[in-house]
Amino acid sequence: MLFALACAGLACGGDPDYCSDVSELEQSVRNLGDVDVVAGGTNALRDALRGVEDQAEATIESAKDDFPEETTAMRDALASLRRSAGELSESPTAEDIAPVATDVAAMVTAVEEFVGAAESECG
């Protein structure tokens, strides 16, 4: 009985908090990859980026102790993506978009590496 009460307070046997963030983070990154900046403009990109930022920040915060390398990679990729997206004009050219595309790819890779590492912890 005491063990059951202790486990109830500590989430014994349950998934870590970041496990619930993983699928939402993956979806927000997919949404970011689907943005057509030329057609939708920079506002479409910034909206999608906000979704990634929110999900990435939550995931990074909850997983940083268990996966320091992977969360640092996500934080770095997110910072780079913020910079490149912030430098876009309202009517970007293909040349202007290239650094953003590179940073989106880096963010996708960082998230995939985190998801791969976290799979063993998330049931």
N, C-alpha and C positions, 0 to 999 in steps of 0.2 A: 504494500500500500504506500509506504513512504517513497519507494522507488518510482511508482507511478506518478505521485505528486511532484517529485523532483523532475522527472522527465517532462511532465506537462509544462513546467516553467522554462525548461531548457530546450524544448523541441527535439528531444532525443529520438533518434531514428528518422526524423523528418529531413527533408531537403534543406540545404542552406538557403538563406534569403535570396541570394543572387540567382538561384535556379528559376524563380518565377519571373525574373527580368530577362532571361535569355531569349525566349521566343519573341518578346516584344522588341528587344534590341535587334534581333535578326530581321524582323519585319520592317522596322524603321530604316535599317540599312538598305534593304531591298527597295523600299520606297524611294530612298535617296538615289539609288542607281537607276530608277525608272524616270527620273526627272529629265525633261527635254528643256534645257536652259534656253536654247535658241527660240523654241516655240513658246515656252511658259515664262520666259524672262527670269531675272534674278530673284524676283519675289517667290516664284515656285521653288527655286533652289533653297532660299532662306527658310521657307516654311518646312520643307523636308529636313533641312539641317537642324532646325529647332527640335524636331521629333527625335533625331539621332542624338542630339546633345542631351536631351532629357533622359532618354533611355540609357545612354552610355554613362552619364554621370551617376545615375542610380546604380547601375551594374558595377561600375568601378568602385564606388564607395562600399558596396556590400561585399565585393570579392577581393579587394586589394590585399587583405591579409593572407588569403589562401592562394592567390595567384598574382604575386607582385610583378612578375615579368610581363605577363599578358595584360594586366590592367595598365601598366606603365606604357606598353605599346599602344593600347587603345587611347590613352590620354594624349600621347604624343601625336598619334594620327589625327585625333580630333582637333588638337590645337593647330596642326598644319592645315587641316581642312577649313577651319574657321578663318585662318589668315587668307588663304587663297580665295575663298568665297567672298570674304569681306573686301577684297581688292577688285571684284568684278564691277564693271560699269552697268548701267541699266540696260544697255544694248551691247552685250558682249559679242566679240567675234569668236570664231573657232580657235584662233590663237590664244585669246584671252581665257577660254574655257579649258584649254589643255592642262594647265596646272591643277585645276579643280578636279578634272577627270583622274589625274594621277593620284591626287589626295583621296578621292572617293575609293579608288582601287586599294590604296594603302589602308583605309579604314575598314573596308570589306575583309581584307586579309587579317588585320588585327582582331576583328570580331570573330572570324572563322577560327583563328588560333585559340582565342579564349574559349569559344564554344567547344572546340575539340578537347581542350584541357579540362573543362568543367564537366564534360559528359560523365566522367567517372563518379562525380559527386552528386549529380542530378539524376534521380531515378524516374 
